[in-house]
Amino acid sequence: MEKARLFFIDNLRILLITLVAMIHLSISYGGAGSWYYKEGQADTLSSVILSWHNGVVQAFSMGLFFLIAGYFTPGSYDRKGQKWFLKDRLLRLGIPMFCYDFVIGPLIAYPLIQTGAWQSSGSYLDYLARYYSRFHIGTGPLWFAEALLIFAIGYALWRIFVKGGSLKAEGFGDGANQTIRDGKLPSNLTTAAFAVALGAVSFLVRIWLPIGWAFRPLNLQFPFFPQYICLFIVGVMAYRRNWLTRIPDSMGRLWLCAALLLVLVLFPVLVVAGGGLNGDIAPFAGGLHWQCFAYAVWEQATGVAIIIALLVMFRKYLNRQGKLSQAASAGAYTAYIIHGPVIILVALAIRSVTLYPLLKFALAVLISVPLCFALANVIRKLPLARRIL
């Protein structure tokens, strides 16, 4: 049974891509994190506000991306079958990833060297030799496409080897009966237990692999992957059971209140009590520290709370599209792919403008986000691009 198009999911994708671009711009102007371009040292207030923004957005944004991806994976596999499902994923995820790795990645870095944002010497060929000597796949934001490709292959293998690819393992019939049924929603208590357990697992991983650590050959930050893996699985489960369209409004309101409490009250308390205002954030990032445990639980609880609240709010109030949102939705994936070079070039273009860091961050967002979506729709009209993007 085909599902009706869920416009609120399309609109959520637009929001998430906007937030990802904002995180990277935030790092450029003083927020905590790693990105290609950073513009000087921000004042304490700007640094605190931008880092708070990054911590909150990181708690839910990529996890929600993986949940949405998981949600649409079973239906795609059902329609296309194993062979065409994998071929489609290799086409839509693999080609953009390798284009970014071999073309866009080095082209992003070189202007930073030319403007003095990075220090280097020698010719462009020397630069390329150094770049490829440190080369890894999944460059920059395209680690997400790489991870999705791995998850898609994992899902296909699971379908192949569990009951020969039938849906019995997903709790639906014998493989011939591929219907969508209403399944029991997890209770608030179960959801809270899931969030706390996810926080505990994240803490255990971060004892050895702190935030910021990445498996370099694949550019995958394993400290965040307990959330990504679990929410992708939740998305797969949610598809057959119609969870995303059936979350009660009352559940959305409850978790919205929880999210506000976690973000506006508990996060500042945690930062102050853990000594984060002194600039020492290492105990929060990893190791056997109470700050690491508390932050991991806070992060996962906040992520789950915001995800539930957003799903309900967007389903209730934003389950429709006009021409503008329709165009933005169509180009969302392309906007994600190109947002890196766009926001860097915008930041370089306004680097000589003297503004307070928070105001400059806002200016860069207002210029670069619409530009990403506009360019995305132009790129999608190129020959062969629509089939991939």
C-alpha positions in Angstrom: 0.0 0.0 0.0 1.5 3.3 -1.1 1.7 6.1 1.5 0.4 9.6 0.7 3.2 12.1 0.4 4.1 13.5 3.9 4.6 17.2 3.2 5.6 17.8 6.9 8.6 15.5 6.4 9.6 17.4 3.3 9.4 20.7 5.3 11.4 19.1 8.1 14.2 18.3 5.7 14.3 22.0 4.7 14.6 23.0 8.3 17.3 20.5 9.0 19.4 21.5 6.1 19.1 25.1 7.1 20.2 24.2 10.7 23.2 22.2 9.4 24.3 25.3 7.4 23.8 27.4 10.5 26.0 25.1 12.6 28.9 25.4 10.2 28.5 29.2 10.0 28.3 29.3 13.7 31.7 27.6 14.0 33.1 30.2 11.6 32.1 33.0 13.9 33.0 31.6 17.3 30.9 28.5 18.1 32.4 25.3 19.3 33.2 22.7 16.6 35.4 21.9 13.6 34.9 23.5 10.2 37.0 24.6 7.2 36.9 28.4 8.0 37.1 30.2 11.3 37.1 34.0 11.4 39.2 35.1 14.4 38.4 34.9 18.1 34.9 35.8 19.1 34.0 37.5 22.4 32.7 35.4 25.3 29.0 36.2 24.8 29.1 35.3 21.1 31.1 32.2 21.7 28.7 31.0 24.5 25.5 31.7 22.5 26.8 30.1 19.3 28.2 27.1 21.1 24.8 26.7 22.9 23.1 26.8 19.5 25.5 24.1 18.1 25.0 21.8 21.1 21.3 22.0 20.9 21.1 21.5 17.1 23.7 18.7 17.1 21.6 16.9 19.7 18.8 16.2 17.3 19.5 17.4 13.7 21.5 14.5 12.2 19.7 12.0 14.3 16.4 13.2 12.8 17.9 13.0 9.3 18.8 9.3 10.0 15.3 8.6 11.4 13.7 10.0 8.3 16.1 8.1 6.1 15.2 4.9 7.9 11.5 5.6 7.6 11.6 5.7 3.8 14.1 2.8 3.4 11.6 -0.2 3.7 9.1 1.3 1.2 11.9 1.9 -1.3 13.2 -1.6 -0.9 9.7 -3.1 -1.3 9.1 -1.1 -4.5 12.5 -1.6 -6.2 13.7 -4.9 -4.9 17.2 -5.7 -3.7 19.1 -5.1 -7.0 17.5 -1.7 -7.9 17.3 -0.5 -4.4 21.1 -0.9 -4.0 21.8 0.5 -7.5 19.6 3.6 -6.7 21.5 4.1 -3.4 24.9 3.8 -5.1 23.8 6.3 -7.7 22.2 8.9 -5.4 24.6 8.6 -2.5 27.9 7.3 -4.0 28.2 9.6 -7.0 27.7 12.9 -5.0 30.1 11.6 -2.3 32.9 10.8 -4.7 32.3 14.1 -6.6 32.7 15.9 -3.3 35.7 13.9 -2.3 37.7 14.4 -5.5 36.4 17.8 -6.9 34.5 19.9 -4.4 36.7 19.1 -1.4 40.0 20.4 -2.8 38.2 23.4 -4.4 36.8 24.4 -1.0 40.2 24.4 0.7 42.2 26.2 -1.9 40.5 29.6 -1.7 41.2 29.5 2.1 44.9 29.1 1.4 44.8 31.9 -1.2 43.1 34.3 1.2 45.5 33.5 4.0 42.9 31.8 6.1 45.1 28.7 6.0 48.9 28.7 5.7 50.5 26.9 2.9 53.2 27.4 0.2 53.9 26.1 -3.3 51.9 25.8 -6.4 48.4 24.5 -6.9 49.8 21.1 -7.9 51.8 21.0 -4.7 48.7 21.8 -2.8 46.8 19.0 -4.5 49.6 16.5 -3.8 49.4 17.4 -0.1 45.6 17.2 -0.1 45.4 13.8 -1.7 48.2 12.5 0.6 45.8 13.0 3.5 42.8 11.9 1.4 39.8 10.0 2.9 36.3 9.2 1.6 33.3 10.9 3.0 34.9 14.4 2.9 33.2 17.2 4.8 29.4 17.0 5.1 29.3 14.1 2.7 30.1 11.7 5.5 26.3 11.6 5.9 25.9 10.2 2.4 28.6 7.6 3.1 26.9 6.6 6.4 23.5 6.3 4.7 25.1 4.1 2.0 26.5 1.8 4.7 23.1 1.7 6.5 21.3 1.0 3.2 23.6 -1.9 2.4 23.2 -3.2 6.0 19.4 -3.0 5.6 19.5 -4.9 2.3 21.7 -7.6 3.8 19.3 -7.9 6.8 16.3 -8.3 4.4 18.2 -11.0 2.4 19.4 -13.1 5.3 16.4 -12.8 7.6 13.7 -15.1 6.2 15.0 -14.6 2.7 14.1 -11.0 2.5 10.5 -11.3 3.7 8.8 -8.9 6.0 8.2 -11.5 8.7 11.2 -10.2 10.6 9.5 -6.8 10.6 6.4 -8.3 12.1 4.2 -8.2 9.0 3.0 -11.3 7.3 5.1 -13.9 5.3 6.7 -11.6 2.8 3.7 -11.5 0.3 1.6 -9.3 2.6 3.5 -6.1 2.5 0.8 -3.9 4.0 1.2 -0.9 6.3 -0.5 -1.4 9.7 -1.0 0.7 12.8 1.3 -0.6 15.4 1.3 0.3 19.1 3.1 3.5 19.8 5.9 3.5 22.4 4.7 5.1 25.7 6.2 8.2 27.1 7.9 6.1 29.8 9.4 3.7 27.1 10.5 6.7 25.1 12.2 8.3 28.2 13.9 5.0 29.0 15.1 4.7 25.4 16.6 8.3 25.6 18.4 7.6 28.9 19.7 4.2 27.6 21.0 5.9 24.5 22.7 8.5 26.6 24.4 5.8 28.6 25.6 3.9 25.5 26.9 7.2 24.1 28.8 7.8 27.3 30.4 4.4 27.2 31.6 5.0 23.6 33.0 8.4 24.6 35.0 7.1 27.5 37.5 5.9 24.8 36.4 7.9 21.7 35.6 11.5 22.8 33.6 14.0 20.7 35.7 15.2 17.9 37.4 11.8 17.3 36.8 10.4 13.9 37.7 7.2 12.1 39.9 9.0 9.5 39.7 6.5 6.6 36.0 7.0 6.4 35.6 10.4 8.2 33.0 9.0 10.6 32.7 10.4 14.1 31.8 7.3 16.1 31.0 9.2 19.3 27.7 10.2 17.7 26.9 6.9 16.0 24.9 5.2 18.8 22.2 7.8 18.1 22.4 7.6 14.4 22.2 3.8 14.3 19.4 3.6 16.8 17.3 6.3 15.2 17.7 4.8 11.7 16.4 1.5 13.2 13.5 3.4 14.8 12.7 4.9 11.5 12.6 1.5 9.8 10.2 0.3 12.6 8.1 3.4 12.3 7.4 2.9 8.6 5.4 -0.4 9.0 3.6 0.9 12.1 2.7 4.4 10.9 4.3 5.9 14.0 5.2 9.3 12.5 1.7 10.1 11.5 0.1 8.9 14.7 2.0 10.5 17.5 -0.7 12.1 19.7 -0.7 15.9 20.1 -0.6 15.5 23.9 2.7 13.5 23.5 4.1 16.3 21.3 3.2 18.9 23.9 4.7 16.9 26.7 8.0 16.4 24.9 8.1 20.1 23.8 7.9 21.1 27.5 10.6 18.6 28.3 12.8 20.0 25.5 12.4 23.6 26.7 13.3 22.5 30.2 16.4 20.6 29.0 17.6 23.4 26.7 16.8 26.6 28.7 17.3 25.3 32.3 19.3 22.1 32.5 21.9 22.9 29.8 23.0 26.2 31.5 23.1 24.4 34.9 25.2 21.6 33.4 27.7 24.0 31.8 28.1 26.1 34.9 28.3 23.2 37.3 30.8 21.3 35.0 33.1 24.3 34.6 32.3 24.8 30.9 32.3 28.6 31.3 36.0 28.5 32.0 36.7 27.2 28.5 37.5 23.7 29.6 35.1 21.5 27.7 37.2 18.4 27.5 35.5 16.6 30.4 32.1 17.0 28.5 33.6 15.6 25.3 34.8 12.3 26.7 36.6 10.2 29.3 35.5 8.9 32.6 34.1 12.1 33.9 30.7 12.9 35.4 30.4 15.8 32.9 30.7 13.4 30.0 28.0 11.2 31.4 25.6 14.1 32.2 26.2 15.7 28.8 25.6 12.4 26.9 22.3 11.8 28.8 21.3 15.5 28.3 22.1 15.3 24.6 20.1 12.2 23.9 17.1 13.2 26.0 17.1 16.6 24.3 17.4 15.0 20.9 14.5 12.6 21.5 12.4 15.4 23.0 12.9 17.9 20.1 12.4 15.2 17.5 9.0 14.2 18.9 8.0 17.8 19.3 9.0 18.8 15.8 7.3 15.8 14.2 4.0 16.6 15.9 4.3 20.4 15.3 5.1 20.0 11.6 2.5 17.4 11.0 -0.2 19.6 12.7 0.8 23.0 11.3 3.1 22.5 8.3 1.7 19.5 6.4 1.3 21.4 3.2 3.5 23.2 0.6 3.3 26.2 -1.6 5.5 26.8 -4.7 8.4 28.1 -2.7 8.6 25.3 -0.2 7.9 22.8 -3.0 11.0 24.1 -4.8 13.1 24.1 -1.7 12.0 20.5 -0.9 12.9 19.3 -4.4 16.4 20.8 -4.1 17.0 19.9 -0.4 19.4 17.1 -1.0 21.4 19.2 -3.5 21.4 22.1 -1.1 22.9 19.9 1.5 25.7 18.7 -0.9 26.7 22.2 -2.0 26.1 24.2 1.3 29.8 23.8 2.3 31.3 25.8 -0.6 28.5 28.2 -0.7 28.7 29.3 3.0 32.5 29.4 2.8 32.5 31.7 -0.2 29.8 33.9 1.4 31.9 34.1 4.6 35.0 35.0 2.6 33.0 37.6 0.6 31.9 39.5 3.8 35.1 38.9 5.8 36.1 42.6 5.5 32.7 43.7 6.8 33.1 44.9 10.4 30.2 43.6 12.5 29.6 42.1 15.9 30.1 38.3 15.5 26.4 37.4 16.2 25.3 40.0 13.7 27.8 38.8 11.1 26.6 35.2 11.7 23.0 36.3 11.1 24.0 38.2 7.9 25.8 35.2 6.6 22.8 32.9 7.3 20.4 35.3 5.5 22.6 35.4 2.4 23.9 31.8 2.2 20.8 29.7 3.1 18.5 31.1 0.3 21.5 31.0 -2.1 22.0 27.2 -1.3 18.5 26.4 -2.2 18.4 28.6 -5.3 21.6 27.1 -6.7 20.4 23.6 -5.9 17.4 24.0 -8.2 19.6 25.4 -11.0 22.0 22.4 -10.6 19.2 19.9 -10.7 18.2 21.1 -14.2 21.6 20.1 -15.6 21.8 16.9 -17.8 21.7 13.7 -15.7 21.6 15.7 -12.5 17.9 15.1 -11.8 18.3 11.4 -11.9 21.0 11.6 -9.2 19.8 14.6 -7.2 
